[in-house]
Amino acid sequence: MRKPLLLAIIAILLVSIISGCGKESAEDKVVKIGVTGVDGQYWDIIKEKAKKDGINIELVEFSDYTLPNQALADGEIDLNAFQHIAFLNQFKEEHHLDITPIGTTVIAPMGIYSDKYKSPAEIPDGSEIAIPNDPTNQARALLLLQAAGLLELKDDFGLFGDPSGIVSNPKNLKITPVVAQQTPRVLPDVAASVINNGVAGQAGFEPTKDAIFLEDPNNESAKPYINIFAARTEDKDNPTYKRIVEIYHDPEVVEAIKKDTNGGAIVVDIPIEELQAVIK
């Protein structure tokens, strides 16, 4: 009688230990994601859906674009989601970081804004136009001005070109690079300003309503500016991180992003390999 009772007690203890270990591992599955803004409700939906899979998402907010990639490389966070792939490629090469994109998020079309003119065609000769001064967005802004018919760039302008790549400027426009966050503030002093979607939103603009010219997110030239999730390269196949990417593209999340950004951010779900091919 004693031996069966002892075996039963041992069995119960083993089941309790195994169950306890499983519960602990689920609770300990915390994923820290670096972001540069948490406005809107879509992250709450992502967190809720991830929680059902035993994934606890903790957002770590940064106020500077240079910090989230270094924090990721240093192991302070597990993922980041704040940048487009062109910015990531340039940053990791300059700083020799071993991080890589693992999934797409959104594209936020860049726009030309003006409080004086209603279309690019109305901008007078000799006018001044402000653009962001960081390399990737400066090049993107110049490509947008070209798309708007205001100037022409050399054929091999690339993703990191600057005003020296302008080959035709029929209106003799003065192109003035300024800090990205200043592009809305200088509007009273210039004919037009090229403003990043996120900066425009922070300044109270609705890109689809207020921009006098908006980047076409379906254009092939816009693909390098699709935003991504980034991870350390050693973790690029981590199933938990891949699941978070999947959740981001859940229809409920997509609808929330559309609502939170007034349609200014468009969720994109294409293979990372396709983006890398565009960059190359």
Sine and cosine of phi, psi and omega as CSV:
sin_phi,cos_phi,sin_psi,cos_psi,sin_omega,cos_omega
0.00,0.00,-0.61,0.80,-0.07,-1.00
-0.94,0.35,-0.62,0.78,-0.05,-1.00
-0.91,0.42,-0.74,0.67,0.05,-1.00
-0.87,0.50,-0.63,0.78,0.01,-1.00
-0.90,0.44,-0.67,0.74,0.02,-1.00
-0.89,0.45,-0.67,0.74,0.01,-1.00
-0.90,0.43,-0.61,0.79,0.02,-1.00
-0.90,0.43,-0.67,0.74,0.02,-1.00
-0.89,0.46,-0.68,0.73,0.02,-1.00
-0.88,0.48,-0.67,0.74,0.00,-1.00
-0.88,0.47,-0.69,0.73,0.02,-1.00
-0.88,0.47,-0.68,0.74,0.01,-1.00
-0.89,0.45,-0.66,0.75,0.01,-1.00
-0.89,0.45,-0.69,0.72,0.01,-1.00
-0.88,0.47,-0.66,0.75,0.00,-1.00
-0.90,0.45,-0.67,0.74,-0.01,-1.00
-0.91,0.42,-0.70,0.71,-0.01,-1.00
-0.90,0.44,-0.69,0.72,0.02,-1.00
-0.89,0.46,-0.67,0.74,0.01,-1.00
-0.89,0.46,-0.65,0.76,0.02,-1.00
-0.90,0.44,-0.66,0.75,0.00,-1.00
-0.89,0.45,-0.67,0.74,0.01,-1.00
-0.90,0.44,-0.65,0.76,-0.03,-1.00
-0.91,0.41,-0.66,0.75,-0.04,-1.00
-0.92,0.40,-0.59,0.81,0.02,-1.00
-0.92,0.39,-0.69,0.73,-0.02,-1.00
-0.93,0.38,-0.46,0.89,-0.05,-1.00
-1.00,0.08,-0.06,1.00,-0.05,-1.00
-0.99,0.16,0.95,0.32,0.00,-1.00
-0.99,-0.12,0.76,-0.65,0.02,-1.00
-0.88,-0.47,0.88,-0.47,0.01,-1.00
-1.00,-0.04,0.83,-0.55,-0.03,-1.00
-0.89,-0.46,0.83,-0.55,0.02,-1.00
-0.99,0.14,0.77,-0.64,0.01,-1.00
-0.70,-0.72,0.25,-0.97,0.05,-1.00
-0.91,-0.41,0.21,0.98,0.04,-1.00
0.02,-1.00,0.65,-0.76,-0.03,-1.00
-0.80,-0.59,0.52,0.85,0.03,-1.00
-0.92,0.40,0.54,-0.84,0.03,-1.00
1.00,-0.04,0.09,-1.00,-0.11,-0.99
-0.97,-0.25,-0.09,1.00,-0.14,-0.99
-0.91,0.42,-0.53,0.85,0.04,-1.00
-0.92,0.40,-0.52,0.85,0.06,-1.00
-0.90,0.44,-0.63,0.78,0.03,-1.00
-0.92,0.38,-0.67,0.74,0.03,-1.00
-0.87,0.49,-0.71,0.71,0.01,-1.00
-0.87,0.50,-0.69,0.73,-0.03,-1.00
-0.90,0.44,-0.70,0.72,0.00,-1.00
-0.93,0.37,-0.62,0.78,0.01,-1.00
-0.91,0.41,-0.61,0.79,-0.02,-1.00
-0.85,0.52,-0.59,0.81,0.02,-1.00
-0.90,0.43,-0.40,0.92,0.05,-1.00
-0.99,-0.11,0.19,0.98,0.00,-1.00
0.97,0.23,0.37,0.93,0.00,-1.00
-0.93,-0.37,0.85,-0.52,0.03,-1.00
-0.98,-0.20,0.94,-0.34,-0.03,-1.00
-1.00,0.00,0.78,-0.63,0.07,-1.00
-0.87,-0.49,0.89,-0.46,0.01,-1.00
-1.00,0.10,0.73,-0.68,0.04,-1.00
-0.90,-0.44,0.92,-0.39,-0.11,-0.99
-1.00,-0.02,0.71,-0.70,0.03,-1.00
-0.89,-0.46,0.53,-0.85,-0.01,-1.00
-0.98,-0.19,-0.01,1.00,-0.09,-1.00
-0.69,-0.72,0.70,-0.71,-0.03,-1.00
-0.92,0.39,-0.31,0.95,-0.06,-1.00
-0.99,0.12,-0.22,0.98,-0.14,-0.99
-1.00,0.01,-0.64,0.77,-0.11,-0.99
-0.88,0.47,-0.56,0.83,0.00,-1.00
-0.95,0.32,-0.65,0.76,0.04,-1.00
-0.92,0.40,-0.63,0.78,0.03,-1.00
-0.89,0.45,-0.60,0.80,0.05,-1.00
-0.92,0.40,-0.74,0.67,0.00,-1.00
-0.88,0.48,-0.55,0.83,-0.03,-1.00
-0.99,0.12,-0.07,1.00,0.02,-1.00
0.99,0.13,0.20,0.98,0.02,-1.00
-0.97,0.25,-0.45,0.89,0.10,-1.00
-0.74,-0.67,0.23,-0.97,-0.06,-1.00
-0.99,-0.16,-0.55,0.84,0.02,-1.00
-0.61,-0.79,0.29,-0.96,0.28,-0.96
-0.69,-0.73,0.41,-0.91,-0.03,-1.00
-0.55,-0.83,1.00,0.08,-0.06,-1.00
-0.47,-0.88,-0.15,0.99,-0.24,-0.97
-0.75,-0.66,0.39,-0.92,0.12,-0.99
-1.00,0.02,0.23,-0.97,-0.17,-0.99
-0.93,0.37,-0.51,0.86,0.04,-1.00
-0.90,0.43,-0.68,0.74,0.02,-1.00
-0.89,0.45,-0.70,0.72,-0.01,-1.00
-0.87,0.49,-0.73,0.68,-0.04,-1.00
-0.87,0.49,-0.68,0.73,0.00,-1.00
-0.92,0.40,-0.70,0.72,-0.09,-1.00
-0.91,0.41,-0.70,0.71,-0.08,-1.00
-0.94,0.33,-0.47,0.88,0.06,-1.00
-0.96,0.29,-0.64,0.77,0.00,-1.00
-0.93,0.37,-0.56,0.83,-0.10,-1.00
-0.95,-0.30,0.05,1.00,0.07,-1.00
0.84,0.55,0.79,0.61,-0.01,-1.00
-0.97,-0.23,0.65,-0.76,-0.01,-1.00
-0.99,-0.12,0.94,0.34,0.04,-1.00
-0.79,-0.61,0.37,-0.93,-0.14,-0.99
-0.51,-0.86,0.49,-0.87,0.06,-1.00
-0.95,0.30,0.59,-0.81,0.02,-1.00
-0.83,-0.56,-0.10,0.99,0.01,-1.00
-0.02,-1.00,0.44,-0.90,-0.01,-1.00
-1.00,0.02,0.37,-0.93,0.08,-1.00
-0.84,-0.54,-1.00,0.05,-0.06,-1.00
-0.70,-0.72,0.25,-0.97,0.27,-0.96
-0.89,-0.45,0.72,-0.69,-0.01,-1.00
-0.91,-0.41,0.99,-0.13,-0.10,-1.00
-0.81,0.58,0.71,-0.70,0.08,-1.00
-0.98,0.18,0.51,-0.86,-0.05,-1.00
-0.72,-0.69,0.37,-0.93,0.16,-0.99
-0.99,-0.15,0.79,-0.61,-0.05,-1.00
-0.86,-0.52,0.50,-0.86,0.05,-1.00
-0.43,-0.90,0.62,-0.78,0.12,-0.99
-0.98,-0.22,0.22,0.97,-0.01,-1.00
-0.84,-0.54,-0.51,0.86,-0.10,-0.99
-0.78,-0.62,0.48,-0.88,-0.09,-1.00
-0.98,-0.18,-0.11,0.99,0.03,-1.00
-0.39,-0.92,0.39,-0.92,0.05,-1.00
-0.85,0.53,-0.55,0.83,-0.04,-1.00
-0.89,0.45,-0.43,0.90,-0.03,-1.00
-0.98,0.20,-0.28,0.96,-0.06,-1.00
-0.91,0.42,0.83,-0.55,-0.10,-0.99
-0.96,0.27,0.31,-0.95,0.09,-1.00
-0.86,0.51,0.59,-0.81,0.05,-1.00
0.98,0.22,0.12,0.99,-0.03,-1.00
-0.96,0.28,0.32,-0.95,0.04,-1.00
-0.97,-0.25,0.69,-0.72,0.04,-1.00
-0.80,-0.60,0.77,-0.63,0.02,-1.00
-1.00,-0.04,0.61,-0.79,0.06,-1.00
-0.70,-0.72,0.38,-0.93,0.07,-1.00
-0.89,0.45,0.52,-0.86,-0.09,-1.00
-0.98,-0.18,-0.11,0.99,0.05,-1.00
-0.96,0.26,0.56,-0.83,-0.21,-0.98
-0.80,0.60,-0.75,0.66,-0.07,-1.00
-0.93,0.36,-0.68,0.73,-0.03,-1.00
-0.97,0.24,-0.44,0.90,0.09,-1.00
-0.91,0.42,-0.72,0.69,0.03,-1.00
-0.90,0.44,-0.67,0.74,0.00,-1.00
-0.88,0.48,-0.66,0.75,0.00,-1.00
-0.90,0.43,-0.65,0.76,0.01,-1.00
-0.92,0.40,-0.61,0.79,0.07,-1.00
-0.90,0.45,-0.58,0.81,0.03,-1.00
-0.93,0.37,-0.66,0.76,0.04,-1.00
-0.89,0.45,-0.56,0.83,0.08,-1.00
-0.92,0.40,-0.70,0.72,0.02,-1.00
-0.88,0.48,-0.50,0.87,0.01,-1.00
-0.99,0.15,-0.03,1.00,0.05,-1.00
0.99,0.13,0.27,0.96,-0.07,-1.00
-1.00,-0.02,-0.38,0.93,0.03,-1.00
-0.36,-0.93,0.09,-1.00,0.00,-1.00
-0.76,-0.65,0.68,-0.74,-0.03,-1.00
-0.95,-0.31,0.37,-0.93,0.03,-1.00
-0.91,0.42,0.41,-0.91,-0.10,-0.99
-0.87,0.49,-0.59,0.81,-0.04,-1.00
-0.98,-0.18,0.59,0.81,-0.07,-1.00
-0.84,0.54,-0.68,0.73,0.08,-1.00
0.97,0.24,-0.21,-0.98,-0.09,-1.00
-1.00,-0.03,-0.16,0.99,-0.07,-1.00
-0.77,-0.63,0.49,0.87,0.00,-1.00
-0.95,0.30,0.22,-0.98,0.00,-1.00
-0.70,-0.71,-0.01,-1.00,-0.05,-1.00
-0.82,0.57,-0.34,0.94,0.04,-1.00
-0.91,0.40,-0.25,0.97,0.01,-1.00
-1.00,0.07,0.07,1.00,0.04,-1.00
-0.98,0.20,0.83,-0.56,0.00,-1.00
-0.96,-0.29,-0.28,0.96,0.04,-1.00
-0.56,-0.83,0.79,-0.61,-0.02,-1.00
-0.68,-0.74,0.95,0.31,-0.16,-0.99
-0.86,0.51,-0.44,0.90,0.02,-1.00
-1.00,-0.09,0.09,1.00,-0.01,-1.00
0.79,0.62,0.74,0.67,-0.03,-1.00
-0.96,0.27,0.57,-0.82,0.10,-1.00
-1.00,-0.09,0.91,-0.42,-0.02,-1.00
-0.99,-0.11,0.88,-0.48,-0.09,-1.00
-0.88,-0.47,0.95,-0.31,0.08,-1.00
-0.95,0.30,0.74,-0.67,0.06,-1.00
-0.71,-0.71,0.25,-0.97,0.07,-1.00
-0.83,0.56,0.70,-0.72,-0.11,-0.99
-0.78,0.63,-0.66,0.75,-0.04,-1.00
-0.93,0.38,-0.26,0.97,-0.01,-1.00
-1.00,-0.02,-0.19,0.98,-0.10,-0.99
-0.86,0.51,-0.59,0.81,0.08,-1.00
-0.96,0.27,-0.54,0.84,-0.11,-0.99
-0.95,0.33,-0.42,0.91,-0.03,-1.00
-1.00,0.03,-0.01,1.00,-0.04,-1.00
-0.78,0.62,-0.65,0.76,0.01,-1.00
-0.89,0.46,-0.34,0.94,-0.11,-0.99
-0.97,-0.22,-0.05,1.00,-0.04,-1.00
-0.75,-0.66,0.23,-0.97,0.03,-1.00
-0.96,0.28,-0.59,0.81,-0.01,-1.00
-0.35,-0.94,0.32,-0.95,0.00,-1.00
-0.65,-0.76,0.69,-0.73,0.07,-1.00
-1.00,-0.04,0.87,-0.50,-0.16,-0.99
-0.83,-0.55,0.74,-0.67,0.10,-1.00
-0.86,0.51,0.51,-0.86,-0.02,-1.00
-0.83,0.55,-0.74,0.67,-0.04,-1.00
-0.90,0.44,-0.67,0.74,0.02,-1.00
-0.91,0.41,-0.63,0.78,0.02,-1.00
-0.88,0.47,-0.68,0.74,0.02,-1.00
-0.88,0.47,-0.66,0.75,0.01,-1.00
-0.91,0.42,-0.47,0.88,-0.01,-1.00
-1.00,0.07,0.01,1.00,0.05,-1.00
1.00,-0.05,0.14,0.99,0.03,-1.00
-1.00,0.07,0.50,-0.86,0.19,-0.98
-0.95,-0.32,0.96,-0.27,-0.14,-0.99
-0.77,0.64,-0.71,0.71,-0.06,-1.00
-0.94,0.35,-0.29,0.96,-0.01,-1.00
-0.97,-0.26,-0.60,0.80,-0.20,-0.98
-0.99,-0.15,-0.39,0.92,-0.01,-1.00
-0.95,0.31,0.64,-0.77,0.07,-1.00
-1.00,0.08,-0.22,0.98,0.11,-0.99
-0.38,-0.93,0.75,-0.66,-0.09,-1.00
-0.83,-0.56,0.63,-0.77,0.04,-1.00
-0.86,0.52,0.65,-0.76,0.06,-1.00
-1.00,0.08,0.94,-0.33,-0.07,-1.00
-0.93,0.38,-0.26,0.97,-0.01,-1.00
-1.00,-0.01,-0.10,1.00,0.00,-1.00
-0.96,0.28,0.61,-0.79,0.00,-1.00
-0.84,0.54,-0.56,0.83,-0.03,-1.00
-0.94,0.34,-0.22,0.98,-0.01,-1.00
-1.00,0.03,-0.23,0.97,-0.09,-1.00
-0.85,0.53,-0.61,0.79,0.03,-1.00
-0.89,0.45,-0.20,0.98,-0.05,-1.00
-0.97,-0.25,0.27,0.96,0.13,-0.99
-0.97,0.23,0.75,-0.66,-0.01,-1.00
-0.97,0.23,0.41,-0.91,-0.13,-0.99
-0.61,-0.79,0.30,-0.95,0.29,-0.96
-1.00,0.06,0.70,-0.72,0.07,-1.00
-0.86,-0.51,0.56,-0.83,0.05,-1.00
-0.68,-0.73,0.22,-0.97,0.17,-0.99
-0.90,0.43,0.61,-0.79,-0.09,-1.00
-0.83,0.56,-0.58,0.82,0.02,-1.00
-0.90,0.44,-0.32,0.95,-0.04,-1.00
-0.95,-0.31,0.22,0.98,-0.14,-0.99
-0.90,0.44,-0.38,0.92,0.01,-1.00
-0.97,-0.26,0.23,0.97,-0.01,-1.00
-0.87,0.49,0.86,-0.52,-0.07,-1.00
-0.90,0.44,-0.52,0.85,0.04,-1.00
-0.91,0.41,-0.68,0.73,0.00,-1.00
-0.92,0.39,-0.62,0.78,0.03,-1.00
-0.90,0.43,-0.58,0.82,0.03,-1.00
-0.91,0.41,-0.61,0.79,0.04,-1.00
-0.89,0.46,-0.64,0.76,0.06,-1.00
-0.87,0.49,-0.67,0.74,0.02,-1.00
-0.88,0.47,-0.70,0.71,-0.01,-1.00
-0.88,0.48,-0.63,0.78,0.00,-1.00
-0.82,0.57,-0.52,0.85,-0.05,-1.00
-0.99,-0.11,0.18,0.98,0.10,-1.00
-0.88,0.47,0.66,-0.75,-0.05,-1.00
-0.80,0.60,-0.60,0.80,0.01,-1.00
-0.91,0.41,-0.62,0.78,0.04,-1.00
-0.93,0.36,-0.69,0.72,0.01,-1.00
-0.84,0.54,-0.70,0.72,0.00,-1.00
-0.91,0.40,-0.62,0.79,0.02,-1.00
-0.91,0.41,-0.64,0.77,0.03,-1.00
-0.90,0.44,-0.68,0.73,0.03,-1.00
-0.86,0.50,-0.68,0.73,-0.01,-1.00
-0.94,0.34,-0.71,0.71,-0.05,-1.00
-0.90,0.44,-0.52,0.86,-0.07,-1.00
-0.97,-0.24,0.16,0.99,-0.05,-1.00
0.81,0.58,0.58,0.81,0.01,-1.00
0.98,0.20,0.10,0.99,-0.05,-1.00
-0.98,0.21,-0.31,0.95,0.05,-1.00
-0.87,-0.49,0.73,-0.68,-0.06,-1.00
-0.90,-0.43,0.86,-0.51,-0.01,-1.00
-0.93,0.37,0.72,-0.69,-0.03,-1.00
-0.84,-0.55,0.73,-0.68,0.01,-1.00
-0.77,-0.64,1.00,0.05,0.05,-1.00
-0.74,-0.67,0.38,-0.92,-0.04,-1.00
-0.88,0.48,0.65,-0.76,0.04,-1.00
-0.86,0.52,-0.57,0.82,0.00,-1.00
-0.86,0.52,-0.55,0.83,0.02,-1.00
-0.92,0.38,-0.65,0.76,0.04,-1.00
-0.92,0.40,-0.68,0.73,0.00,-1.00
-0.88,0.47,-0.59,0.81,0.03,-1.00
-0.91,0.42,-0.62,0.79,0.04,-1.00
-0.89,0.45,-0.70,0.71,0.00,-1.00
-0.86,0.51,-0.74,0.68,-0.04,-1.00
-0.91,0.42,0.00,0.00,0.00,0.00
